[in-house]
Amino acid sequence: MEDGPTYGFDTLQIHAGSRPDPVTGARQTPIYQSTAYVFRDAEHAASLFNLQEVGYIYSRLTNPTVSVLQERVATLEGGVGAVCCSSGHAAQIMALFPLMSPGCNVIASTRLYGGTVTQFSQTIKRFGWSAKFVDFDDLNALENAIDDNTRAVFCESIANPGGYITDLKAISLISDKAGLPLIVDNTTATPYLCRPIEYGATLVVHSTTKYMTGNGTVTGGCVVDSGKFDWSANEKFPSLSEPEPAYHGLRFHETFGALAFTFHGIAVGLRDLGMTMNPQAAHYTLMGLETLSLRMQRHCENALKIAGWLEEQDSVEAVTYAGLKSSPYFDRVKKVCPKGAGGLFTVALKGGYDSCIKFVNALEIFSHVANLGDSRSLVIHTASTTHRQLTVDQQIAAGSAPNVVRISIGIEDSDDLIADLKQALASAK
Ligand SMILES: *Cc1c(COP(=O)(O)O)cnc(C)c1O
């Protein structure tokens, strides 16, 4: 579909990156379950290894099924290229890897997926990297946190555990001024609700495990490059601007231009870190993407209706859904995600910790799992699970107080979901 007219989102989510198989005519993208690809001759092999020709060598780096997914996600996000990998957490490391070196830091929003907080506050220290956590509603604090060793700014569009919307435009103005790439985790919004590149993001990362695949079958991740960042403007990004010893001194930015980050991600990131997405996972995600817009519409519609209903219940203390008038982010969500506020929110129960436990146990349609963005409705009591290791003060700061339950609204009949919530609230009293 390259070189054609510009198609709408619903068309692109089905067609972008794929074409009928040239050998068999297969209309659906085949699962290329092959580790290696035959070289035409020794010269062909040499030019592939020298990055002089683009093609398939070995599936740790590239695979035709995964390539279709990469092109599709890049198109939906409005980027120039994308690298898929084994999980959302892998995508975060793949995004930071070309930017960071020992002693460098990333400025990260305090409102992040719990696993990302752990990855950034603990694990990346082993690479000599660090993260500085800042409230991204405090733009002065963000600006002041940036120092000479900062190499990236990181936030989520709709931030976990739901209800917080990042002012992407305001954040990108600050990262631009500092000459830093802005990385946006767009997992919970998906490109249907928000396209961070349009607000100035340099890179977009995804856990395709969630809404992109949409049915809780496979883990996966993706890094999309806007192609807009000048990696050679200064000395800060030598992996992209300076000669790469493992490729005979090739300079990625000079050689590949806007595709420098994508080529580096495949030729160095996947080659050496090996966080590869397998073709089966790419297949499931391609299947999910075909209905992304339809599902997101229903997720948003159901979430708005259910969040509004919950807010009116006597046993409910508060609901954090940006689509509700009571939310401090009600006006911002219309700017950042005009089509809807997503499917994720938290609800605080007046009965506290014990009520939450009873509520979660009594739900029948909702599954109690550590996941989100499934077509099924999901629930988790974060204080007794994902945030169990934190003190109560830390839990409160993370939006996961003992009386809070996180809900990921699925695409079932909203009346059935409300009936289930109603009976569970009654048992929780
Ligand atoms: C799930 C999730 C991740 C991590 O993704 P995995 O695929 O589980 O590694 C990162 N960010 C957000 C917002 C998520 O929801």
PDBQT file of the ligand as one rigid body, heavy atoms in Angstrom, charges set to zero:
ROOT
HETATM    1  C1  LIG A 501       1.869  -3.756  30.358  1.00  0.00    +0.000 C 
HETATM    2  C2  LIG A 501       2.512  -2.458  30.210  1.00  0.00    +0.000 A 
HETATM    3  C3  LIG A 501       3.899  -2.358  30.009  1.00  0.00    +0.000 A 
HETATM    4  C4  LIG A 501       4.800  -3.571  29.984  1.00  0.00    +0.000 C 
HETATM    5  O1  LIG A 501       4.481  -4.374  28.897  1.00  0.00    +0.000 OA
HETATM    6  P1  LIG A 501       4.752  -5.962  28.850  1.00  0.00    +0.000 P 
HETATM    7  O2  LIG A 501       4.277  -6.357  27.505  1.00  0.00    +0.000 OA
HETATM    8  O3  LIG A 501       3.967  -6.562  29.982  1.00  0.00    +0.000 OA
HETATM    9  O4  LIG A 501       6.228  -6.122  29.044  1.00  0.00    +0.000 OA
HETATM   10  C5  LIG A 501       4.442  -1.104  29.856  1.00  0.00    +0.000 A 
HETATM   11  N1  LIG A 501       3.679   0.001  29.892  1.00  0.00    +0.000 NA
HETATM   12  C6  LIG A 501       2.351  -0.054  30.076  1.00  0.00    +0.000 A 
HETATM   13  C7  LIG A 501       1.555   1.206  30.111  1.00  0.00    +0.000 C 
HETATM   14  C8  LIG A 501       1.715  -1.276  30.238  1.00  0.00    +0.000 A 
HETATM   15  O5  LIG A 501       0.396  -1.336  30.423  1.00  0.00    +0.000 OA
ENDROOT
TORSDOF 0
